[in-house]
Amino acid sequence: MDGEFVPWDEATVHVLSHGLHYGTGVFEGIRAYETPTGTAVFRLTEHMERLHRSAKAYGIPLRFGVDELVKASRQLLVDNELESGYLRPLAFYGLGSIGLNPAGAEVRVIIAAWQWGAYLGEDGLKNGIRTQVSSWRRIDQAMLNPNAKGTGGYLNSILAKQDAVKNSYDEAILLNSQGFVSEGSGENIFVIKNGVVTTPPVTAGILEGITRDSVMTLLRDDGHQVQEANVIRSDLYYADEIFFTGTAAEVTPVREVDDRPVGDGRPGPVTRKAQDLFQKAVTGRLEAYRHWLDYV
Ligand SMILES: Cc1ncc(COP(=O)(O)O)c(C=O)c1O
């Protein structure tokens, strides 16, 4: 926390922290995995670079460089004796200003680490999840920065997620303001039809996911045709396969959209392949992608 290692109970902030009132913060989600040669963090530098980009987008000056954040993350895993786990870096405006202009408030930077299992459930990873196209639209680039992980923007994801769960679905799919498919509440989306793998482009208002990039690379290198192109709602209904990607969700199959089965309602071969390649890559079992791992 702000450059110090702090016990859990002492990692507290003041109730008048700017970020608590107005969502003036940026964050990351990162996973560390057990590999045959020790604990490794998946694409750690890229995550910290994205944190810096998000901070730039929202005008939040960070006093820790990417290298310092990388080093602190490694140490945090060691100190917490975590062989695998989830890292949550967060930078936010703290005390010093309670008006809307955050200038004058100090910028706080924390990284937390804990053990976190399958975000959408073990059964979800195995058999797929049920989704609903949300009545909420994804934040638009004329209003916020969708391709930045700003804390305030997540109110939008939370509205969609809460509705989906209240309606007995596992996850929401958000369309953008033009009606094109954007992404899940905290995941990117992939649609497979006749062997072609399609994922919405950055201009569809997505967060440019690091898992998305990894899976596109893994599938392309495995000989699949992968494209970034706009996806419409009926593409979801006609798809052979759909899956989500994200640090928390990893590669999670989607077995239903709006009560319609995806394909035959079971995870298909491309989804299974993506899951298998991703799991092997993150756990150091694919030599060609070892450069994605930051060994602790
Ligand atoms: C809105 C949103 N989209 C996509 C993703 C997936 O990004 P990544 O694969 O980098 O975790 C996340 C998770 O960080 C997210 O919150």
The ligand as a MOL file (V3000), in Angstrom:
LIG
                    3D

  0  0  0     0  0            999 V3000
M  V30 BEGIN CTAB
M  V30 COUNTS 16 16 0 0 0
M  V30 BEGIN ATOM
M  V30 1 C -15.2120 -5.3120 -18.7450 0
M  V30 2 C -14.1370 -6.3130 -18.9370 0
M  V30 3 N -13.9320 -6.8200 -20.1650 0
M  V30 4 C -12.9770 -7.7390 -20.3920 0
M  V30 5 C -12.1620 -8.2060 -19.3790 0
M  V30 6 C -11.1070 -9.2160 -19.6740 0
M  V30 7 O -9.8410 -8.6440 -19.6190 0
M  V30 8 P -8.5560 -9.5050 -19.2200 0
M  V30 9 O -8.5520 -10.6930 -20.0790 0
M  V30 10 O -7.4080 -8.6100 -19.4930 0
M  V30 11 O -8.7010 -9.8470 -17.7820 0
M  V30 12 C -12.3470 -7.7060 -18.0850 0
M  V30 13 C -11.5080 -8.1640 -16.9900 0
M  V30 14 O -10.5320 -7.5250 -16.6580 0
M  V30 15 C -13.3460 -6.7430 -17.8650 0
M  V30 16 O -13.5590 -6.2560 -16.6440 0
M  V30 END ATOM
M  V30 BEGIN BOND
M  V30 1 1 1 2
M  V30 2 1 2 3
M  V30 3 2 2 15
M  V30 4 2 3 4
M  V30 5 1 4 5
M  V30 6 1 5 6
M  V30 7 2 5 12
M  V30 8 1 6 7
M  V30 9 1 7 8
M  V30 10 2 8 9
M  V30 11 1 8 10
M  V30 12 1 8 11
M  V30 13 1 12 13
M  V30 14 1 12 15
M  V30 15 2 13 14
M  V30 16 1 15 16
M  V30 END BOND
M  V30 END CTAB
M  END
